Amino acid sequence: MMKIGLRLSGFVYAAAAYCILLHLAVAQITDPSEVSALGAVKNSLSDPMKHRRNWERGDPCTSNWTGVLCFDAVLNDGYLHVREPYVLSIGLSPSKF
């Protein structure tokens, strides 16, 4: 009886470890269409104070791009999503009128 209990608890631990690793392996990235749209916004803004300098690397949501708010969870489509770009409130303005 003791061997069965040890096998069962070992299986439970292995299953739990597998689930944790599987969860960690899921890439959390921002929806590529939203990243592309942010790139277009970036190219159209004047940024004299260099607020968007961190827009050159990483992912908008996981790298916490300045002026970009994201939802805290991956949605059903498997991507993180931008909730709100607040570029005007941090001093960015259109570069062309």
N, C-alpha and C positions, 0 to 999 in steps of 0.2 A: 504494500500500500504506500509506503514511504517513497519508493522509486517512482510510482505513478505521479505522486504529488510533486516531486522534484522535476519530472519531465514536463508536467503541465505548467509549473511556474517558469521553467526555462523557456517553454514555448511562448508564454505570455510576455516575458521580457523580450524575447527575440521579435515577436510581432510588434510590440510597442516601439522598439528601436527601429524597426523597418519603417513604421509609419512616420516616425520623427524624421528619419533620413529622407523619406519620400517627400515630406512636406518641405524640407529645406532645399531639396533638389529642384523644386518648381521655381523656375525663373520668375522673378517679379520685375517686370518691365512695363513701362508706359506704352499704351497703344501706339504703334508706329505711325498711324495717321495723325495722331495728336502731336507726336514729336515733330513730324514734318510741318504741321501747321505752326507750331511754336518757332521752328526755324525760319519760316516765312515772316512771322511777326518780328523776330529778332532782327532780321535783315532790313526791316522797314522802320526801325526805331533809332532815334538819336539817344546816345547814352554817354553824356559827357562825364558823369560821375563813375562810370565803369561798374554799374550795378549788375550787369548781366555777364560779367567776365566768367562766372562759373557755368554759363550756358555752353561753353566750349567742350565740356567733358561730362561724361556720365549720363545718367538718365534723369529726366526732369523730376520725377517723383522720388526716386531712391537717392538721388544726389542733392535733393532740396534746392533746386534752382531758385535764385532770388526772383521774387515776383510771381511765382507759380505755386498755387495751392492745389493739393491732390487729395483725392479720397483716400482713406486709411487702409482700404482692403482691396484685394483683387476681386473683380466682379466675375459674373458668370462666364464671360468670354475669355477669362484667364489673364487679363491685363489690368494694370493700374490705370486710373483715369484722372485727367486734370479736372479739378473742380472749378477753378477760377484763376485766370491770369489777371494779376492786379498791377500791371506794368505802369499805368498812368499814375497810380498813387505813390510810387517810389521815385518819381521824377523822370521817367522815360517818356518821350514824346515822339510823335511821327516825324521822321526825318525829311519827308517831302510833303508839300501841300498842293 
